[in-house]
Amino acid sequence: MTTNLASPIDTDRIMDVRPIPCSIKHGMILKRWAELPVGEYFVLLNDHDPVPLRYQFEAEFPAAFRWEHLEKGPVDYRVKITRINAAE
């Protein structure tokens, strides 16, 4: 897989959700995030900007995550999601 990222990311940290049906995608992403220890992250790879997912994180886990766009299209969107605090 070729990326345009400035710094390399371990491939085991990339969660490619492009082939996953929308009906289960958010649940799988939230489960992966919930399993992260504080200070750890994964990179979400999607075919569109996951704005609704960010709103869900903001509603359910305020102050517990950091959201960083690494790539914003036009084909791939990569977001680094870091757990910065334990969720309430």
C-alpha positions, 0 to 999 in steps of 0.5 A: 500500500502506498501512502502520501503521509509525511511520517510512516504509520505501522500498518497494524494501526491502520483500520481500513473501513472502506469495504465494511457496510455502513450499517456496522462500520461505526460500531466496529470503529467505536469498539476498536477505539474503546479497546485502546489504552490511553495514549494509543491510536489507530488510523482510520482509512475511509473513502469519505470524510467521516464527519458524522463519526466525529460528531458521535465521538464528540457526543459520547467521548468529549475530552477523551480523544484527539482527531487528526486528519492525515489525508483529506481526499479526494480518494482516501481519507485518513484520520488518526484517532488517539485515546487521550483520556479514559472515557466516562 
